[in-house]
Amino acid sequence: MPDRIVPTVFLLAAFVAFAMHGCAKSRQDEDARQLLARVRTEFLHAWSNYERYAWGQDALRPLSKTGH
């Protein structure tokens, strides 16, 4: 009986470690997706305002909403 406990405990520990690693990666992937969505939203906001107020200019003056 004791001969079977060591491999069983080792197998259980390996399974738990593998499962936890998978959960951590999944959480990191979700964080990366959320960050990507925020970056995309901010970029589109900046780009659309540049198109609207400063198209053809080098930069946008944010207070006057004119290009320079």
C-alpha positions as CSV (number, residue, x, y, z in Angstrom):
1,M,0.0,0.0,0.0
2,P,2.7,2.6,0.8
3,D,4.3,1.9,-2.5
4,R,1.3,3.2,-4.3
5,I,0.9,6.4,-2.2
6,V,4.1,8.1,-3.4
7,P,3.2,7.8,-7.2
8,T,-0.4,8.8,-6.5
9,V,0.7,11.9,-4.5
10,F,3.2,12.8,-7.2
11,L,0.6,12.4,-9.9
12,L,-1.9,14.5,-8.0
13,A,0.7,17.2,-7.3
14,A,1.7,17.3,-11.0
15,F,-2.0,17.6,-12.0
16,V,-2.6,20.4,-9.6
17,A,0.5,22.3,-10.8
18,F,-0.5,21.8,-14.4
19,A,-4.1,23.0,-13.7
20,M,-3.0,26.1,-11.8
21,H,-0.5,27.0,-14.6
22,G,-3.3,26.8,-17.1
23,C,-5.5,29.0,-15.0
24,A,-2.8,31.6,-14.6
25,K,-2.2,31.7,-18.4
26,S,-5.9,32.0,-19.0
27,R,-6.1,35.0,-16.7
28,Q,-3.0,36.6,-18.4
29,D,-4.7,36.1,-21.8
30,E,-7.8,37.8,-20.5
31,D,-5.8,40.7,-19.1
32,A,-4.0,41.0,-22.5
33,R,-7.3,41.0,-24.3
34,Q,-8.7,43.7,-22.1
35,L,-5.6,45.8,-22.5
36,L,-5.7,45.4,-26.3
37,A,-9.4,46.5,-26.3
38,R,-8.5,49.6,-24.3
39,V,-5.6,50.5,-26.5
40,R,-7.7,50.0,-29.6
41,T,-10.4,52.2,-28.2
42,E,-8.0,55.0,-27.3
43,F,-6.3,54.8,-30.7
44,L,-9.6,55.1,-32.5
45,H,-10.6,58.0,-30.4
46,A,-7.4,59.9,-31.1
47,W,-7.4,59.0,-34.8
48,S,-11.1,60.1,-35.4
49,N,-10.4,63.4,-33.6
50,Y,-7.3,64.0,-35.7
51,E,-9.3,63.3,-38.8
52,R,-12.1,65.6,-37.7
53,Y,-10.1,68.5,-36.5
54,A,-6.5,68.4,-37.9
55,W,-6.5,66.4,-41.1
56,G,-3.5,67.4,-43.2
57,Q,-1.7,69.0,-40.2
58,D,1.2,67.7,-38.2
59,A,-0.6,67.8,-34.8
60,L,-3.8,68.7,-33.1
61,R,-4.2,71.6,-30.6
62,P,-6.5,70.0,-28.1
63,L,-8.0,73.2,-26.6
64,S,-8.7,75.1,-29.8
65,K,-9.3,71.9,-31.8
66,T,-7.2,73.2,-34.7
67,G,-4.2,71.8,-36.5
68,H,-0.7,73.2,-36.4
